[in-house]
């Protein structure tokens, strides 16, 4: 940042090349070369998505903190990808590396490095056919990882001047989720912005991470070979999308490492617990209830409204919204607990309409408490409605909304629904239903 401003001052002072003595002319040429080199680093060649975003963000926002943009690029210069190489995450404190096998990891040991590993990056929910869904790990894993890394950093720092290096067995899936977990640690434990948390990995060339995908994405559209993770024909999520969603959830007070109850989250979110998830203080999702017990899968049966109601009340719900009909219970079952009941008809084959979103948002605005949604078994259409609420009422971008819902409720929102949400947020006839550009990027700009 300082060097950039000095260069601009030099250019202004020596703007008339015809009156420059030889030495000034040389300095002017050197300054121009440095500026061209800096611009190339910011957006040229094979630079990652964050470099492109920094450049476009600075172009669109003249009052943006340019010093931070230049600081990030200088802090994490472009470097090539190589298995076994350590990549800096926090200077002189934390690094990241991949290894081929146990013997390779032994060769990576150095006196000033403390290598640690775990299987947390592999704790991904299984949704759909094997290998079809690749989403970020859920919030319980994020909390466990951040606590573990904080303890290890304290232990390493008190024992000596070693650098803690988080190592994973090399595979596109493992290193992508490991990058997300390390980025989450920077956001939740160190107060970094999403942009800062993504930069240590986005400066690597070729980009070694995958995009996060839904269960419906075909094998040919997954990017299995570790490409840059750019958005293709099918809607996917990048590392920056997911980190931005996490940073926004933290800023809104929806996720706090100290108060998050992982045991309750896992119990309620399990098939046996009814797949109940608190998406936000205003939104709760759960599996469709039934008055009569029916078989769902091995060891799992349907849950009656009377069993759901106490949990919903504990979550602050004041009403239940059913998407589609018929439903296998009586609305009076919830009314007896003081929960209002709404039924929204969803025409077959329709992804989203202004009227459907308007009706749902009206219910959310009128109800004093949280809105609990359930859908017909197997359809899973409530995710797109919840995402619309996050976009229109909480300032999420469409991709951030999808990322946050998948962090809380893995497997939600198929690619087709994701694409419909993107289009709807731009083309809705009702301006109140469109996405609102966030005021700040990823929870604000901070130096590490």
C-alpha positions in Angstrom: 0.0 0.0 0.0 2.7 2.5 1.0 4.8 1.6 -2.0 1.8 2.0 -4.3 1.1 5.5 -3.0 4.7 6.5 -3.3 4.8 5.3 -6.8 1.7 7.4 -7.7 3.3 10.5 -6.1 6.5 9.9 -8.1 4.4 9.7 -11.3 2.6 13.0 -10.5 5.8 14.8 -9.6 7.6 13.6 -12.7 4.6 13.6 -15.0 6.3 15.7 -17.7 8.8 13.3 -19.3 10.4 15.9 -21.5 11.8 17.9 -18.5 13.1 14.8 -16.6 16.8 14.4 -16.1 18.2 10.9 -16.8 18.0 9.6 -13.3 14.3 10.7 -12.8 13.4 9.2 -16.1 14.9 5.9 -15.0 12.9 6.1 -11.7 9.7 6.8 -13.6 10.2 3.8 -15.8 10.9 1.6 -12.9 7.8 2.8 -11.0 5.7 2.1 -14.1 7.1 -1.4 -14.3 6.3 -2.0 -10.7 2.7 -0.8 -11.2 2.3 -3.1 -14.2 3.7 -6.0 -12.2 1.3 -5.3 -9.3 -1.7 -5.1 -11.7 -0.7 -8.4 -13.3 -0.6 -10.0 -9.8 -4.0 -8.6 -9.0 -5.8 -9.9 -12.0 -3.6 -11.4 -14.8 -2.7 -14.9 -15.9 -3.9 -17.8 -13.9 -4.6 -15.8 -10.7 -7.3 -17.3 -8.5 -10.8 -16.0 -8.0 -9.9 -13.8 -5.1 -7.4 -11.8 -7.2 -10.1 -11.2 -9.8 -12.6 -10.2 -7.1 -10.1 -7.8 -5.5 -9.5 -6.1 -8.8 -13.2 -5.8 -9.7 -14.1 -4.7 -6.2 -11.5 -1.9 -6.2 -12.7 -0.8 -9.7 -16.3 -0.7 -8.5 -15.7 0.8 -5.1 -13.4 3.8 -5.2 -13.5 4.2 -1.4 -12.5 0.6 -0.8 -9.4 0.1 1.4 -6.7 -0.3 -1.3 -4.0 -0.8 1.2 -5.7 -4.0 2.3 -5.9 -5.3 -1.2 -2.2 -4.7 -1.9 -1.4 -6.1 1.6 -3.2 -9.4 0.9 -1.4 -9.9 -2.4 2.0 -9.1 -0.9 1.2 -11.3 2.1 0.4 -14.3 -0.1 2.3 -14.0 -3.4 1.4 -16.4 -6.2 3.1 -19.8 -5.8 3.0 -23.1 -7.6 1.2 -26.2 -6.2 3.3 -29.2 -5.1 2.4 -32.1 -2.8 4.7 -31.9 0.3 5.2 -28.2 0.1 4.1 -26.1 3.1 1.8 -23.1 2.4 1.5 -20.3 4.8 -1.9 -19.7 6.5 -0.8 -17.5 9.4 2.7 -16.1 9.1 5.2 -17.9 11.5 2.3 -19.7 13.2 0.2 -22.0 10.9 0.7 -23.8 7.6 -0.9 -26.3 5.4 0.5 -29.2 3.4 -0.5 -32.4 1.6 1.3 -35.7 1.7 1.2 -38.8 -0.6 1.6 -41.5 2.1 3.0 -42.1 5.6 6.6 -42.3 4.4 6.3 -39.1 2.5 5.0 -37.4 5.6 8.0 -38.6 7.6 10.3 -37.0 5.0 8.4 -33.6 5.5 9.5 -33.4 9.1 11.8 -30.5 10.0 13.1 -29.2 13.3 11.0 -26.0 13.1 7.8 -27.6 12.0 5.2 -29.4 14.1 3.0 -31.6 11.9 -0.5 -32.5 12.9 -3.4 -34.2 11.0 -6.9 -35.5 11.6 -9.8 -36.9 9.6 -12.2 -34.0 10.2 -11.9 -32.9 6.6 -13.4 -36.3 5.6 -16.5 -35.9 7.9 -18.8 -35.0 5.0 -22.5 -36.1 5.0 -23.5 -38.8 2.6 -26.4 -37.5 0.4 -27.6 -39.2 -2.8 -25.6 -41.8 -4.7 -22.0 -42.5 -3.4 -19.6 -39.7 -4.4 -22.3 -37.5 -5.9 -22.6 -34.9 -3.1 -19.6 -32.9 -2.1 -20.4 -30.2 0.3 -18.6 -28.4 3.1 -18.4 -30.1 6.5 -21.2 -29.2 8.9 -21.1 -26.7 11.8 -20.3 -29.4 14.4 -17.1 -30.3 12.6 -16.2 -26.6 12.3 -16.5 -26.1 16.0 -14.5 -29.2 16.8 -11.7 -28.3 14.4 -11.4 -24.7 15.6 -11.2 -25.8 19.2 -8.6 -28.4 18.4 -6.4 -26.0 16.3 -6.6 -23.3 19.0 -5.4 -25.8 21.6 -2.6 -27.0 19.4 -1.4 -23.5 18.5 -1.2 -22.6 22.2 0.7 -25.8 22.9 3.2 -25.3 20.1 3.8 -21.7 20.9 4.5 -22.4 24.6 6.8 -25.3 23.8 9.0 -23.5 21.4 9.2 -21.4 18.2 7.8 -24.0 15.9 5.2 -23.6 13.1 2.1 -25.8 13.3 1.4 -27.4 9.9 -1.9 -29.1 9.3 -1.3 -32.1 7.0 -3.9 -34.1 5.0 -3.5 -37.1 2.7 -3.5 -35.6 -0.8 -6.9 -35.8 -2.6 -9.0 -33.0 -4.1 -11.8 -33.6 -1.7 -9.6 -33.7 1.4 -7.5 -30.6 0.6 -10.7 -28.6 -0.3 -12.4 -29.3 3.0 -9.2 -28.8 4.9 -8.8 -25.4 3.2 -12.4 -24.6 4.3 -11.7 -25.6 7.9 -8.5 -23.6 8.1 -10.3 -20.6 6.6 -13.1 -21.1 9.1 -10.5 -21.0 11.9 -9.2 -17.7 10.6 -12.7 -16.2 10.5 -14.0 -17.6 13.8 -10.8 -17.5 16.0 -8.7 -14.8 14.4 -11.4 -12.3 13.2 -10.3 -12.4 9.6 -12.7 -11.5 6.7 -13.7 -14.2 4.2 -11.5 -12.6 1.6 -8.5 -12.8 3.9 -9.3 -16.4 4.8 -9.5 -17.5 1.2 -6.3 -15.8 0.1 -3.8 -18.3 1.4 -5.3 -20.9 -1.0 -6.4 -18.7 -3.8 -2.8 -17.6 -4.6 -1.8 -21.2 -5.4 -1.4 -22.0 -9.1 -2.8 -24.2 -10.6 -5.8 -23.9 -8.2 -5.8 -27.1 -6.2 -9.3 -27.0 -4.8 -12.7 -28.3 -6.0 -16.0 -26.6 -6.1 -18.7 -27.8 -3.7 -21.5 -29.5 -5.5 -25.0 -30.9 -4.9 -26.0 -34.5 -5.1 -27.5 -34.1 -8.6 -24.3 -32.9 -10.3 -23.1 -35.3 -13.0 -19.6 -36.8 -12.9 -18.6 -34.8 -16.0 -19.5 -31.5 -14.2 -17.7 -32.1 -10.9 -14.2 -30.8 -11.6 -12.6 -34.0 -10.1 -9.1 -33.1 -11.4 -8.6 -30.2 -9.1 -9.3 -27.3 -11.6 -9.8 -23.8 -10.3 -13.3 -24.5 -9.1 -14.9 -21.9 -11.4 -18.6 -21.9 -11.9 -19.5 -24.1 -14.9 -22.9 -25.0 -16.4 -24.2 -26.4 -13.1 -24.4 -24.1 -10.1 -21.6 -24.9 -7.6 -20.0 -23.1 -4.7 -16.5 -21.9 -4.4 -14.4 -21.8 -1.2 -15.0 -18.0 -1.0 -18.8 -18.5 -1.2 -18.8 -20.8 1.8 -16.3 -18.7 3.8 -18.4 -15.6 3.1 -21.5 -17.4 4.3 -19.8 -18.4 7.5 -18.5 -14.9 8.1 -22.0 -13.5 7.5 -23.5 -16.1 9.9 -20.9 -15.1 12.5 -21.6 -11.4 12.0 -25.3 -11.9 12.5 -24.8 -13.9 15.7 -26.1 -17.1 14.3 -23.0 -19.1 15.0 -20.7 -18.7 18.0 -18.0 -21.2 18.9 -18.5 -20.7 22.6 -22.3 -21.1 22.7 -23.0 -23.6 19.8 -24.4 -26.9 21.2 -23.0 -29.5 18.9 -24.6 -32.4 20.8 -28.1 -30.9 20.4 -27.4 -30.0 16.8 -26.4 -33.6 15.9 -29.3 -35.2 17.9 -32.0 -33.0 16.4 -30.4 -33.1 12.9 -30.2 -36.9 12.7 -32.8 -39.0 10.9 -34.0 -40.4 14.2 -34.3 -36.8 15.6 -36.5 -35.7 12.7 -33.9 -33.8 10.6 -34.7 -30.6 12.6 -32.2 -27.7 11.9 -32.3 -24.1 13.0 -31.2 -22.3 9.9 -31.6 -18.8 11.5 -33.5 -17.3 14.4 -36.4 -17.0 12.0 -36.2 -20.3 10.1 -36.5 -23.9 11.2 -36.7 -26.9 8.9 -37.8 -30.4 9.8 -39.0 -33.7 8.3 -42.7 -34.0 7.5 -44.6 -35.4 10.5 -47.3 -38.1 10.5 -50.0 -39.1 12.9 -49.5 -42.7 12.2 -46.0 -44.3 12.5 -44.6 -45.3 9.1 -41.3 -46.8 8.1 -38.8 -44.4 6.5 -35.6 -46.3 6.6 -33.9 -48.9 8.7 -34.3 -47.9 12.3 -36.1 -44.7 11.4 -39.9 -44.1 11.6 -42.0 -40.9 11.2 -42.5 -38.6 14.1 -45.8 -37.3 15.3 -46.7 -33.6 15.6 -46.9 -33.9 19.4 -43.3 -35.1 19.5 -42.1 -32.2 17.2 -44.0 -29.4 19.0 -41.9 -29.1 22.1 -38.7 -29.0 20.0 -40.2 -26.3 17.8 -41.3 -24.2 20.7 -37.8 -24.5 22.2 -36.5 -23.1 18.9 -38.8 -20.2 19.2 -41.2 -21.2 16.5 -44.7 -19.7 16.4 -46.1 -21.4 13.3 -45.7 -24.4 11.0 -45.7 -24.1 7.2 -46.5 -27.1 5.1 -45.4 -27.1 1.4 -47.8 -29.1 -0.7 -50.7 -31.2 0.3 -52.0 -33.6 1.5 -50.1 -33.9 4.8 -50.4 -36.9 7.0 -51.5 -35.1 10.2 -54.2 -32.7 11.4 -53.2 -29.0 11.8 -55.0 -29.1 15.2 -52.2 -31.2 16.4 -49.9 -28.2 16.3 -52.6 -25.7 17.2 -53.1 -27.4 20.5 -49.5 -26.4 21.4 -50.1 -22.8 20.3 -48.5 -23.1 16.9 -50.3 -21.6 13.9 -50.5 -23.6 10.7 -50.2 -22.6 7.1 -50.3 -24.6 3.9 -48.7 -23.3 0.7 -49.7 -25.0 -2.5 -46.8 -25.7 -4.8 -47.7 -26.5 -8.4 -46.0 -29.5 -9.8 -43.0 -28.8 -12.0 -42.6 -25.2 -10.9 -39.3 -24.2 -9.2 -40.2 -20.7 -8.0 -42.6 -17.9 -8.7 -43.0 -14.3 -7.3 -46.3 -15.2 -5.7 -45.0 -18.2 -3.8 -42.0 -16.2 -2.4 -44.3 -13.3 -1.6 -46.7 -15.4 0.4 -43.9 -17.1 2.3 -42.2 -13.8 3.1 -45.5 -12.3 4.2 -45.9 -15.2 6.7 -42.4 -14.7 8.0 -43.0 -11.0 8.4 -46.3 -11.4 10.2 -45.3 -14.2 12.6 -43.7 -13.0 15.9 -41.5 -16.1 16.2 -39.6 -18.5 14.0 -41.3 -20.2 11.0 -40.9 -24.0 10.9 -41.1 -25.6 7.4 -41.6 -29.1 6.2 -42.2 -30.5 2.7 -43.6 -33.6 1.1 -41.2 -36.5 1.5 -38.6 -36.6 -1.2 -39.2 -33.2 -2.7 -37.1 -30.9 -0.5 -38.4 -27.7 -1.9 -38.2 -25.7 1.4 -34.4 -25.0 1.0 -35.0 -22.6 -1.9 -37.7 -20.7 0.0 -35.4 -20.3 3.0 -32.6 -19.2 0.7 -34.9 -16.5 -0.7 -35.6 -15.3 2.8 -31.9 -15.0 3.6 -31.4 -13.1 0.3 -34.3 -10.6 0.7 -34.2 -10.1 4.5 -30.7 -10.8 5.7 -28.5 -9.4 2.8 -27.0 -12.8 1.7 -26.1 -13.2 -1.9 -27.8 -16.2 -3.6 -24.6 -18.3 -3.3 -24.0 -17.3 0.3 -27.5 -18.3 1.1 -27.1 -21.7 -0.4 -23.7 -22.1 1.3 -25.1 -21.2 4.7 -28.1 -23.6 4.4 -25.8 -26.4 3.4 -23.4 -25.7 6.3 -26.4 -26.0 8.7 -28.3 -28.7 6.8 -26.0 -30.7 4.5 -27.5 -31.8 1.2 -30.0 -29.0 0.9 -30.8 -27.3 -2.4 -30.1 -29.1 -5.7 -28.2 -27.4 -8.5 -31.4 -26.8 -10.5 -32.8 -25.0 -7.5 -29.6 -23.1 -7.0 -29.7 -21.9 -10.6 -33.3 -20.9 -10.2 -32.5 -18.9 -7.1 -29.7 -17.0 -8.9 -32.0 -16.1 -11.8 -34.9 -15.2 -9.6 -32.9 -12.8 -7.4 -32.0 -10.9 -10.6 -35.1 -11.0 -12.6 -38.0 -11.0 -10.1 -40.7 -8.4 -11.1 -41.0 -7.4 -7.4 -37.9 -5.4 -6.4 -38.5 -6.3 -2.8 -37.8 -10.0 -3.6 -34.5 -9.4 -5.3 -31.1 -9.8 -3.7 -29.6 -6.8 -2.0 -25.8 -6.3 -2.5 -24.1 -6.7 0.9 -22.8 -3.4 2.4 -19.5 -5.1 3.5 -17.6 -8.0 2.0 -17.5 -11.1 4.2 -18.0 -9.4 7.5 -15.7 -6.4 7.0 -12.1 -5.7 6.3 -9.5 -6.5 8.9 -5.8 -6.9 9.1 -4.3 -10.1 10.5 
